[in-house]
Amino acid sequence: MKILFIILISLFFFNCESKNSQKPQQDTVKLTDSTLYKITTSDKSEILGYIIKKDAREVLIKSLDDREFYIPQYSIKSIEKIDQTKVNARGEYVGEDKFATRYFLTTNGLPLKKGDNYIQWNLFGPDFQFGLGENFGVGIMTSWFGVPIIGTIKKSFQLNSNTHFALGGLVGTGSWGLPDWGGVLPFATLSKGDRSKNIAFSGGYGAVWQPVNHYGYLGNGYSKTEVGGRALMSVAGMVKVSPKLSFVFDSFIVFKGKSIEEQYLGQVWNDQTQTYEEQTITVVIRKPGLGLFIPGIRWHQEEGKAIQFGFTGIITDGEFAPIPVPMVQWYRSF
């Protein structure tokens, strides 16, 4: 009986020891949820998949093509949760467009994040944009000759998860080349979407002060500074279709202005009398509408670096004409 008791006790301790040896380590975490992650390694490689297990040494991940492999913790730069709707049909993570707040000419309701500053280099000159605060940005643009110089400002408001509204304005001067010229353009814009795809509707009123030539007696002209303005609108959008490519569309529409008639006394040749006669001459100054339409692509070269190509068409007086020179722009974060 004593021998049987010793055998039972031994079996009990052996069974407990075996169970304890199979118990997982406390520093190992098994994940069974369906959260998709993007793991970025120190060599800038990106891996999409579901984390099965991770501990202090390594991460076991199941990729989208059902492969499982370990990644050493020391080689992991970041682990980020991913919205599965941002993965395209080829299994690529599309992600955000770094320059999603900008099209070719216009902007949208999305805010420039604080500290996200960038330069847009154009063939005609640079455009600097600065994210100074929460949902607040300013900028300055000019030509290579410093004529004109235009300052920009924009304040964004988030209405819901994918709707943003912004108020802003542009103020410019002809600077040293055209000191008598200047203008202001207050605007509002409403956009739907996020930083991977969005559409925006904008409207504003552009006022310009400039010297205007008028006709006088016998055609002698005179000039004075006048202020005029017109309503403007824009419809624009973009969609990022792959990690490297976005499609962009922009438009800039100036509404037709009211024509102005000016009359002056002048000398007109009379064929019957073969002499010049003094007559009242009427001159009509027209202000036709204008529309610019720019479809194009944005190629993301690397983080904070992109180049953009656009093909511009112009409509005025009901006639369409393409502009043969493409619009080329370079984006650089700083």
Secondary structure, 3 states (H helix, E strand, C coil): CHHHHHHHHHHHHHHHHHHHHHCCCCCCEECCCCCEEEEEECCCCEEEEEEEEECCCEEEEEECCCCEEEEEHHHEEEEEEECHHHECCCCCECCCCCCCCECCCCECCCCCCCCCCEEEEECCCEEEEEEEECCEEEEEEECCCCCCEEEEEEEEEEEECCEEEEEEEEEEEECCCEEEEEEEEEEEEEEEECCCEEEEEEEEEEEEEEEEEECCHHHCCEEEEEEEEEEEEEEEEEEEEECCEEEEEEEEEECCEEEEEEEEEEEEEECCCCEEEEEEEEEEEEECCEEEEEEEEEEEEECCEEEEEECCEEEECCEEEECCCCEEEEEEEC
